[in-house]
Amino acid sequence: GWLLGAAWFLGMMSHPVQGGIVNSLGHAVGGRNFETSDNSRNNHLAAWLILGEGFQNNHHRYPGSASFSYHLHEVDLGYGACVLLEKLGLATIQRDYLIPRPPREQTVGAQARPGAPG
C-alpha cells in the first residue's frame, strides 16, 4: 500500500514539472519532422526525461497516436510501456492512429546498404 501511495504522490508532485519541460523545450527547442500551424518541436532530451513526450511536433501532427516517435532513432519509452501493458492484457493500442514510419524506414533490411553490391 505505501509504495503505491508514494508513487502516486511523486507523480502528482512531478506533473507540473513535466508540463513545464514539455511546454518549454517541446515548443521552443528542437527539430521538426512536420510542418504544423504551431511552434511544436521535437526535443530528444525532453523525450528521454518524460518518456517520449518531448516529440511534440510528431504529437501535434498525429495527436491520436500512442507512439510519439516518427524516425527509428526517436526513442519513445512511454510507447514501450504501452506495448508492455498490451502484452499483459491491460491495454489495447489503437494501431489505426499510430504515426506511420517514413517510407525508407518501413522496410528495414530491404534496401541496399551504402557500399553493398547491387
URCORCOR-V943021 format. One record per residue. SS is DSSP state (@ for helix, = for strand, . for the rest). Layout:
ss->{SS SS}
This chain:
ss->{. @ @ @ @ @ @ @ @ @ @ @ @ @ @ @ @ @ @ @ @ @ @ @ @ . . . . . = . . . . . . . . . . = . @ @ @ @ @ @ . . . . . = @ @ @ @ @ @ . . . . . . . . . . . . . . . @ @ @ @ @ @ @ @ @ @ @ . . . . . . . @ @ @ . . . . . @ @ @ @ . . . . . . . . . . . .}
